[in-house]
Amino acid sequence: MEFVTDGDVLVAEHVIRPVEDAGQPVDLGLPIWVIIDSARVVGFDSKRVAVRYELSEESVKAAFHYYESHKPLIDVQISTCVESYS
């Protein structure tokens, strides 16, 4: 038996998954790693991140949930992108 959480429902409704499976919100073509990198700065405050990127708070929460399920992949993307801009 498979259990479905509220976070799983948010992801299903608010996240699309590109080829690398790193995900991006449905309501903006912005990679989840960008949202997570910004969220770290504001203590994962979903309201502040939603305002910054003009996303629904539900999309931001979905991105947070998706990150928890794909943390290693997204952390590598963050590291790679931050290094390329340094």
Phi and psi restraints in degrees (range 20) as a CNS / XPLOR table:
assign (resid 1 and name C) (resid 2 and name N)
       (resid 2 and name CA) (resid 2 and name C) 1.0 -104.8 20.0 2
assign (resid 2 and name N) (resid 2 and name CA)
       (resid 2 and name C) (resid 3 and name N) 1.0 131.6 20.0 2
assign (resid 2 and name C) (resid 3 and name N)
       (resid 3 and name CA) (resid 3 and name C) 1.0 -97.1 20.0 2
assign (resid 3 and name N) (resid 3 and name CA)
       (resid 3 and name C) (resid 4 and name N) 1.0 137.8 20.0 2
assign (resid 3 and name C) (resid 4 and name N)
       (resid 4 and name CA) (resid 4 and name C) 1.0 -111.2 20.0 2
assign (resid 4 and name N) (resid 4 and name CA)
       (resid 4 and name C) (resid 5 and name N) 1.0 125.1 20.0 2
assign (resid 4 and name C) (resid 5 and name N)
       (resid 5 and name CA) (resid 5 and name C) 1.0 -96.8 20.0 2
assign (resid 5 and name N) (resid 5 and name CA)
       (resid 5 and name C) (resid 6 and name N) 1.0 168.5 20.0 2
assign (resid 5 and name C) (resid 6 and name N)
       (resid 6 and name CA) (resid 6 and name C) 1.0 -59.1 20.0 2
assign (resid 6 and name N) (resid 6 and name CA)
       (resid 6 and name C) (resid 7 and name N) 1.0 -37.5 20.0 2
assign (resid 6 and name C) (resid 7 and name N)
       (resid 7 and name CA) (resid 7 and name C) 1.0 -62.6 20.0 2
assign (resid 7 and name N) (resid 7 and name CA)
       (resid 7 and name C) (resid 8 and name N) 1.0 -38.2 20.0 2
assign (resid 7 and name C) (resid 8 and name N)
       (resid 8 and name CA) (resid 8 and name C) 1.0 -63.1 20.0 2
assign (resid 8 and name N) (resid 8 and name CA)
       (resid 8 and name C) (resid 9 and name N) 1.0 -38.9 20.0 2
assign (resid 8 and name C) (resid 9 and name N)
       (resid 9 and name CA) (resid 9 and name C) 1.0 -65.7 20.0 2
assign (resid 9 and name N) (resid 9 and name CA)
       (resid 9 and name C) (resid 10 and name N) 1.0 -43.7 20.0 2
assign (resid 9 and name C) (resid 10 and name N)
       (resid 10 and name CA) (resid 10 and name C) 1.0 -57.9 20.0 2
assign (resid 10 and name N) (resid 10 and name CA)
       (resid 10 and name C) (resid 11 and name N) 1.0 -46.0 20.0 2
assign (resid 10 and name C) (resid 11 and name N)
       (resid 11 and name CA) (resid 11 and name C) 1.0 -61.5 20.0 2
assign (resid 11 and name N) (resid 11 and name CA)
       (resid 11 and name C) (resid 12 and name N) 1.0 -44.8 20.0 2
assign (resid 11 and name C) (resid 12 and name N)
       (resid 12 and name CA) (resid 12 and name C) 1.0 -60.7 20.0 2
assign (resid 12 and name N) (resid 12 and name CA)
       (resid 12 and name C) (resid 13 and name N) 1.0 -34.8 20.0 2
assign (resid 12 and name C) (resid 13 and name N)
       (resid 13 and name CA) (resid 13 and name C) 1.0 -87.4 20.0 2
assign (resid 13 and name N) (resid 13 and name CA)
       (resid 13 and name C) (resid 14 and name N) 1.0 -26.4 20.0 2
assign (resid 13 and name C) (resid 14 and name N)
       (resid 14 and name CA) (resid 14 and name C) 1.0 -123.1 20.0 2
assign (resid 14 and name N) (resid 14 and name CA)
       (resid 14 and name C) (resid 15 and name N) 1.0 -1.3 20.0 2
assign (resid 14 and name C) (resid 15 and name N)
       (resid 15 and name CA) (resid 15 and name C) 1.0 -125.8 20.0 2
assign (resid 15 and name N) (resid 15 and name CA)
       (resid 15 and name C) (resid 16 and name N) 1.0 132.4 20.0 2
assign (resid 15 and name C) (resid 16 and name N)
       (resid 16 and name CA) (resid 16 and name C) 1.0 -106.0 20.0 2
assign (resid 16 and name N) (resid 16 and name CA)
       (resid 16 and name C) (resid 17 and name N) 1.0 152.3 20.0 2
assign (resid 16 and name C) (resid 17 and name N)
       (resid 17 and name CA) (resid 17 and name C) 1.0 -116.4 20.0 2
assign (resid 17 and name N) (resid 17 and name CA)
       (resid 17 and name C) (resid 18 and name N) 1.0 111.3 20.0 2
assign (resid 17 and name C) (resid 18 and name N)
       (resid 18 and name CA) (resid 18 and name C) 1.0 -75.4 20.0 2
assign (resid 18 and name N) (resid 18 and name CA)
       (resid 18 and name C) (resid 19 and name N) 1.0 -175.6 20.0 2
assign (resid 18 and name C) (resid 19 and name N)
       (resid 19 and name CA) (resid 19 and name C) 1.0 -52.0 20.0 2
assign (resid 19 and name N) (resid 19 and name CA)
       (resid 19 and name C) (resid 20 and name N) 1.0 -45.0 20.0 2
assign (resid 19 and name C) (resid 20 and name N)
       (resid 20 and name CA) (resid 20 and name C) 1.0 -75.3 20.0 2
assign (resid 20 and name N) (resid 20 and name CA)
       (resid 20 and name C) (resid 21 and name N) 1.0 -2.3 20.0 2
assign (resid 20 and name C) (resid 21 and name N)
       (resid 21 and name CA) (resid 21 and name C) 1.0 62.1 20.0 2
assign (resid 21 and name N) (resid 21 and name CA)
       (resid 21 and name C) (resid 22 and name N) 1.0 26.9 20.0 2
assign (resid 21 and name C) (resid 22 and name N)
       (resid 22 and name CA) (resid 22 and name C) 1.0 -88.3 20.0 2
assign (resid 22 and name N) (resid 22 and name CA)
       (resid 22 and name C) (resid 23 and name N) 1.0 -15.8 20.0 2
assign (resid 22 and name C) (resid 23 and name N)
       (resid 23 and name CA) (resid 23 and name C) 1.0 76.8 20.0 2
assign (resid 23 and name N) (resid 23 and name CA)
       (resid 23 and name C) (resid 24 and name N) 1.0 156.7 20.0 2
assign (resid 23 and name C) (resid 24 and name N)
       (resid 24 and name CA) (resid 24 and name C) 1.0 -156.7 20.0 2
assign (resid 24 and name N) (resid 24 and name CA)
       (resid 24 and name C) (resid 25 and name N) 1.0 150.0 20.0 2
assign (resid 24 and name C) (resid 25 and name N)
       (resid 25 and name CA) (resid 25 and name C) 1.0 -63.7 20.0 2
assign (resid 25 and name N) (resid 25 and name CA)
       (resid 25 and name C) (resid 26 and name N) 1.0 147.6 20.0 2
assign (resid 25 and name C) (resid 26 and name N)
       (resid 26 and name CA) (resid 26 and name C) 1.0 -64.4 20.0 2
assign (resid 26 and name N) (resid 26 and name CA)
       (resid 26 and name C) (resid 27 and name N) 1.0 -38.1 20.0 2
assign (resid 26 and name C) (resid 27 and name N)
       (resid 27 and name CA) (resid 27 and name C) 1.0 -86.4 20.0 2
assign (resid 27 and name N) (resid 27 and name CA)
       (resid 27 and name C) (resid 28 and name N) 1.0 6.9 20.0 2
assign (resid 27 and name C) (resid 28 and name N)
       (resid 28 and name CA) (resid 28 and name C) 1.0 -162.2 20.0 2
assign (resid 28 and name N) (resid 28 and name CA)
       (resid 28 and name C) (resid 29 and name N) 1.0 136.1 20.0 2
assign (resid 28 and name C) (resid 29 and name N)
       (resid 29 and name CA) (resid 29 and name C) 1.0 -79.1 20.0 2
assign (resid 29 and name N) (resid 29 and name CA)
       (resid 29 and name C) (resid 30 and name N) 1.0 55.7 20.0 2
assign (resid 29 and name C) (resid 30 and name N)
       (resid 30 and name CA) (resid 30 and name C) 1.0 -115.7 20.0 2
assign (resid 30 and name N) (resid 30 and name CA)
       (resid 30 and name C) (resid 31 and name N) 1.0 127.2 20.0 2
assign (resid 30 and name C) (resid 31 and name N)
       (resid 31 and name CA) (resid 31 and name C) 1.0 -62.3 20.0 2
assign (resid 31 and name N) (resid 31 and name CA)
       (resid 31 and name C) (resid 32 and name N) 1.0 147.3 20.0 2
assign (resid 31 and name C) (resid 32 and name N)
       (resid 32 and name CA) (resid 32 and name C) 1.0 -62.4 20.0 2
assign (resid 32 and name N) (resid 32 and name CA)
       (resid 32 and name C) (resid 33 and name N) 1.0 -30.7 20.0 2
assign (resid 32 and name C) (resid 33 and name N)
       (resid 33 and name CA) (resid 33 and name C) 1.0 -60.9 20.0 2
assign (resid 33 and name N) (resid 33 and name CA)
       (resid 33 and name C) (resid 34 and name N) 1.0 -32.9 20.0 2
assign (resid 33 and name C) (resid 34 and name N)
       (resid 34 and name CA) (resid 34 and name C) 1.0 -66.5 20.0 2
assign (resid 34 and name N) (resid 34 and name CA)
       (resid 34 and name C) (resid 35 and name N) 1.0 -43.1 20.0 2
assign (resid 34 and name C) (resid 35 and name N)
       (resid 35 and name CA) (resid 35 and name C) 1.0 -62.9 20.0 2
assign (resid 35 and name N) (resid 35 and name CA)
       (resid 35 and name C) (resid 36 and name N) 1.0 -44.4 20.0 2
assign (resid 35 and name C) (resid 36 and name N)
       (resid 36 and name CA) (resid 36 and name C) 1.0 -67.0 20.0 2
assign (resid 36 and name N) (resid 36 and name CA)
       (resid 36 and name C) (resid 37 and name N) 1.0 -42.3 20.0 2
assign (resid 36 and name C) (resid 37 and name N)
       (resid 37 and name CA) (resid 37 and name C) 1.0 -59.5 20.0 2
assign (resid 37 and name N) (resid 37 and name CA)
       (resid 37 and name C) (resid 38 and name N) 1.0 -43.3 20.0 2
assign (resid 37 and name C) (resid 38 and name N)
       (resid 38 and name CA) (resid 38 and name C) 1.0 -69.0 20.0 2
assign (resid 38 and name N) (resid 38 and name CA)
       (resid 38 and name C) (resid 39 and name N) 1.0 -38.8 20.0 2
assign (resid 38 and name C) (resid 39 and name N)
       (resid 39 and name CA) (resid 39 and name C) 1.0 -62.5 20.0 2
assign (resid 39 and name N) (resid 39 and name CA)
       (resid 39 and name C) (resid 40 and name N) 1.0 -34.8 20.0 2
assign (resid 39 and name C) (resid 40 and name N)
       (resid 40 and name CA) (resid 40 and name C) 1.0 -58.7 20.0 2
assign (resid 40 and name N) (resid 40 and name CA)
       (resid 40 and name C) (resid 41 and name N) 1.0 -37.0 20.0 2
assign (resid 40 and name C) (resid 41 and name N)
       (resid 41 and name CA) (resid 41 and name C) 1.0 -67.3 20.0 2
assign (resid 41 and name N) (resid 41 and name CA)
       (resid 41 and name C) (resid 42 and name N) 1.0 -32.8 20.0 2
assign (resid 41 and name C) (resid 42 and name N)
       (resid 42 and name CA) (resid 42 and name C) 1.0 -108.3 20.0 2
assign (resid 42 and name N) (resid 42 and name CA)
       (resid 42 and name C) (resid 43 and name N) 1.0 24.3 20.0 2
assign (resid 42 and name C) (resid 43 and name N)
       (resid 43 and name CA) (resid 43 and name C) 1.0 63.4 20.0 2
assign (resid 43 and name N) (resid 43 and name CA)
       (resid 43 and name C) (resid 44 and name N) 1.0 35.3 20.0 2
assign (resid 43 and name C) (resid 44 and name N)
       (resid 44 and name CA) (resid 44 and name C) 1.0 55.3 20.0 2
assign (resid 44 and name N) (resid 44 and name CA)
       (resid 44 and name C) (resid 45 and name N) 1.0 41.0 20.0 2
assign (resid 44 and name C) (resid 45 and name N)
       (resid 45 and name CA) (resid 45 and name C) 1.0 -81.9 20.0 2
assign (resid 45 and name N) (resid 45 and name CA)
       (resid 45 and name C) (resid 46 and name N) 1.0 103.2 20.0 2
assign (resid 45 and name C) (resid 46 and name N)
       (resid 46 and name CA) (resid 46 and name C) 1.0 -62.5 20.0 2
assign (resid 46 and name N) (resid 46 and name CA)
       (resid 46 and name C) (resid 47 and name N) 1.0 -33.9 20.0 2
assign (resid 46 and name C) (resid 47 and name N)
       (resid 47 and name CA) (resid 47 and name C) 1.0 -65.9 20.0 2
assign (resid 47 and name N) (resid 47 and name CA)
       (resid 47 and name C) (resid 48 and name N) 1.0 -44.9 20.0 2
assign (resid 47 and name C) (resid 48 and name N)
       (resid 48 and name CA) (resid 48 and name C) 1.0 -64.6 20.0 2
assign (resid 48 and name N) (resid 48 and name CA)
       (resid 48 and name C) (resid 49 and name N) 1.0 -40.7 20.0 2
assign (resid 48 and name C) (resid 49 and name N)
       (resid 49 and name CA) (resid 49 and name C) 1.0 -66.2 20.0 2
assign (resid 49 and name N) (resid 49 and name CA)
       (resid 49 and name C) (resid 50 and name N) 1.0 -41.3 20.0 2
assign (resid 49 and name C) (resid 50 and name N)
       (resid 50 and name CA) (resid 50 and name C) 1.0 -60.4 20.0 2
assign (resid 50 and name N) (resid 50 and name CA)
       (resid 50 and name C) (resid 51 and name N) 1.0 -43.4 20.0 2
assign (resid 50 and name C) (resid 51 and name N)
       (resid 51 and name CA) (resid 51 and name C) 1.0 -65.7 20.0 2
assign (resid 51 and name N) (resid 51 and name CA)
       (resid 51 and name C) (resid 52 and name N) 1.0 -44.1 20.0 2
assign (resid 51 and name C) (resid 52 and name N)
       (resid 52 and name CA) (resid 52 and name C) 1.0 -58.9 20.0 2
assign (resid 52 and name N) (resid 52 and name CA)
       (resid 52 and name C) (resid 53 and name N) 1.0 -42.6 20.0 2
assign (resid 52 and name C) (resid 53 and name N)
       (resid 53 and name CA) (resid 53 and name C) 1.0 -102.9 20.0 2
assign (resid 53 and name N) (resid 53 and name CA)
       (resid 53 and name C) (resid 54 and name N) 1.0 7.0 20.0 2
assign (resid 53 and name C) (resid 54 and name N)
       (resid 54 and name CA) (resid 54 and name C) 1.0 54.3 20.0 2
assign (resid 54 and name N) (resid 54 and name CA)
       (resid 54 and name C) (resid 55 and name N) 1.0 48.0 20.0 2
assign (resid 54 and name C) (resid 55 and name N)
       (resid 55 and name CA) (resid 55 and name C) 1.0 -111.0 20.0 2
assign (resid 55 and name N) (resid 55 and name CA)
       (resid 55 and name C) (resid 56 and name N) 1.0 161.3 20.0 2
assign (resid 55 and name C) (resid 56 and name N)
       (resid 56 and name CA) (resid 56 and name C) 1.0 -72.5 20.0 2
assign (resid 56 and name N) (resid 56 and name CA)
       (resid 56 and name C) (resid 57 and name N) 1.0 150.4 20.0 2
assign (resid 56 and name C) (resid 57 and name N)
       (resid 57 and name CA) (resid 57 and name C) 1.0 -63.5 20.0 2
assign (resid 57 and name N) (resid 57 and name CA)
       (resid 57 and name C) (resid 58 and name N) 1.0 -31.2 20.0 2
assign (resid 57 and name C) (resid 58 and name N)
       (resid 58 and name CA) (resid 58 and name C) 1.0 -62.9 20.0 2
assign (resid 58 and name N) (resid 58 and name CA)
       (resid 58 and name C) (resid 59 and name N) 1.0 -39.0 20.0 2
assign (resid 58 and name C) (resid 59 and name N)
       (resid 59 and name CA) (resid 59 and name C) 1.0 -64.5 20.0 2
assign (resid 59 and name N) (resid 59 and name CA)
       (resid 59 and name C) (resid 60 and name N) 1.0 -39.9 20.0 2
assign (resid 59 and name C) (resid 60 and name N)
       (resid 60 and name CA) (resid 60 and name C) 1.0 -66.3 20.0 2
assign (resid 60 and name N) (resid 60 and name CA)
       (resid 60 and name C) (resid 61 and name N) 1.0 -44.4 20.0 2
assign (resid 60 and name C) (resid 61 and name N)
       (resid 61 and name CA) (resid 61 and name C) 1.0 -62.1 20.0 2
assign (resid 61 and name N) (resid 61 and name CA)
       (resid 61 and name C) (resid 62 and name N) 1.0 -37.4 20.0 2
assign (resid 61 and name C) (resid 62 and name N)
       (resid 62 and name CA) (resid 62 and name C) 1.0 -63.5 20.0 2
assign (resid 62 and name N) (resid 62 and name CA)
       (resid 62 and name C) (resid 63 and name N) 1.0 -40.9 20.0 2
assign (resid 62 and name C) (resid 63 and name N)
       (resid 63 and name CA) (resid 63 and name C) 1.0 -62.0 20.0 2
assign (resid 63 and name N) (resid 63 and name CA)
       (resid 63 and name C) (resid 64 and name N) 1.0 -41.5 20.0 2
assign (resid 63 and name C) (resid 64 and name N)
       (resid 64 and name CA) (resid 64 and name C) 1.0 -62.1 20.0 2
assign (resid 64 and name N) (resid 64 and name CA)
       (resid 64 and name C) (resid 65 and name N) 1.0 -44.4 20.0 2
assign (resid 64 and name C) (resid 65 and name N)
       (resid 65 and name CA) (resid 65 and name C) 1.0 -65.4 20.0 2
assign (resid 65 and name N) (resid 65 and name CA)
       (resid 65 and name C) (resid 66 and name N) 1.0 -43.0 20.0 2
assign (resid 65 and name C) (resid 66 and name N)
       (resid 66 and name CA) (resid 66 and name C) 1.0 -61.0 20.0 2
assign (resid 66 and name N) (resid 66 and name CA)
       (resid 66 and name C) (resid 67 and name N) 1.0 -40.8 20.0 2
assign (resid 66 and name C) (resid 67 and name N)
       (resid 67 and name CA) (resid 67 and name C) 1.0 -58.7 20.0 2
assign (resid 67 and name N) (resid 67 and name CA)
       (resid 67 and name C) (resid 68 and name N) 1.0 -44.2 20.0 2
assign (resid 67 and name C) (resid 68 and name N)
       (resid 68 and name CA) (resid 68 and name C) 1.0 -59.2 20.0 2
assign (resid 68 and name N) (resid 68 and name CA)
       (resid 68 and name C) (resid 69 and name N) 1.0 -32.9 20.0 2
assign (resid 68 and name C) (resid 69 and name N)
       (resid 69 and name CA) (resid 69 and name C) 1.0 -84.5 20.0 2
assign (resid 69 and name N) (resid 69 and name CA)
       (resid 69 and name C) (resid 70 and name N) 1.0 -16.6 20.0 2
assign (resid 69 and name C) (resid 70 and name N)
       (resid 70 and name CA) (resid 70 and name C) 1.0 -131.9 20.0 2
assign (resid 70 and name N) (resid 70 and name CA)
       (resid 70 and name C) (resid 71 and name N) 1.0 30.2 20.0 2
assign (resid 70 and name C) (resid 71 and name N)
       (resid 71 and name CA) (resid 71 and name C) 1.0 -54.2 20.0 2
assign (resid 71 and name N) (resid 71 and name CA)
       (resid 71 and name C) (resid 72 and name N) 1.0 -49.6 20.0 2
assign (resid 71 and name C) (resid 72 and name N)
       (resid 72 and name CA) (resid 72 and name C) 1.0 -58.2 20.0 2
assign (resid 72 and name N) (resid 72 and name CA)
       (resid 72 and name C) (resid 73 and name N) 1.0 -43.8 20.0 2
assign (resid 72 and name C) (resid 73 and name N)
       (resid 73 and name CA) (resid 73 and name C) 1.0 -63.8 20.0 2
assign (resid 73 and name N) (resid 73 and name CA)
       (resid 73 and name C) (resid 74 and name N) 1.0 -46.1 20.0 2
assign (resid 73 and name C) (resid 74 and name N)
       (resid 74 and name CA) (resid 74 and name C) 1.0 -71.5 20.0 2
assign (resid 74 and name N) (resid 74 and name CA)
       (resid 74 and name C) (resid 75 and name N) 1.0 -36.3 20.0 2
assign (resid 74 and name C) (resid 75 and name N)
       (resid 75 and name CA) (resid 75 and name C) 1.0 -62.5 20.0 2
assign (resid 75 and name N) (resid 75 and name CA)
       (resid 75 and name C) (resid 76 and name N) 1.0 -37.5 20.0 2
assign (resid 75 and name C) (resid 76 and name N)
       (resid 76 and name CA) (resid 76 and name C) 1.0 -64.7 20.0 2
assign (resid 76 and name N) (resid 76 and name CA)
       (resid 76 and name C) (resid 77 and name N) 1.0 -42.0 20.0 2
assign (resid 76 and name C) (resid 77 and name N)
       (resid 77 and name CA) (resid 77 and name C) 1.0 -61.8 20.0 2
assign (resid 77 and name N) (resid 77 and name CA)
       (resid 77 and name C) (resid 78 and name N) 1.0 -42.9 20.0 2
assign (resid 77 and name C) (resid 78 and name N)
       (resid 78 and name CA) (resid 78 and name C) 1.0 -61.2 20.0 2
assign (resid 78 and name N) (resid 78 and name CA)
       (resid 78 and name C) (resid 79 and name N) 1.0 -48.5 20.0 2
assign (resid 78 and name C) (resid 79 and name N)
       (resid 79 and name CA) (resid 79 and name C) 1.0 -60.2 20.0 2
assign (resid 79 and name N) (resid 79 and name CA)
       (resid 79 and name C) (resid 80 and name N) 1.0 -45.3 20.0 2
assign (resid 79 and name C) (resid 80 and name N)
       (resid 80 and name CA) (resid 80 and name C) 1.0 -62.9 20.0 2
assign (resid 80 and name N) (resid 80 and name CA)
       (resid 80 and name C) (resid 81 and name N) 1.0 -44.8 20.0 2
assign (resid 80 and name C) (resid 81 and name N)
       (resid 81 and name CA) (resid 81 and name C) 1.0 -71.4 20.0 2
assign (resid 81 and name N) (resid 81 and name CA)
       (resid 81 and name C) (resid 82 and name N) 1.0 -38.4 20.0 2
assign (resid 81 and name C) (resid 82 and name N)
       (resid 82 and name CA) (resid 82 and name C) 1.0 -65.5 20.0 2
assign (resid 82 and name N) (resid 82 and name CA)
       (resid 82 and name C) (resid 83 and name N) 1.0 -41.8 20.0 2
assign (resid 82 and name C) (resid 83 and name N)
       (resid 83 and name CA) (resid 83 and name C) 1.0 -64.1 20.0 2
assign (resid 83 and name N) (resid 83 and name CA)
       (resid 83 and name C) (resid 84 and name N) 1.0 -37.4 20.0 2
assign (resid 83 and name C) (resid 84 and name N)
       (resid 84 and name CA) (resid 84 and name C) 1.0 -69.8 20.0 2
assign (resid 84 and name N) (resid 84 and name CA)
       (resid 84 and name C) (resid 85 and name N) 1.0 -21.8 20.0 2
assign (resid 84 and name C) (resid 85 and name N)
       (resid 85 and name CA) (resid 85 and name C) 1.0 -97.4 20.0 2
assign (resid 85 and name N) (resid 85 and name CA)
       (resid 85 and name C) (resid 86 and name N) 1.0 -1.4 20.0 2
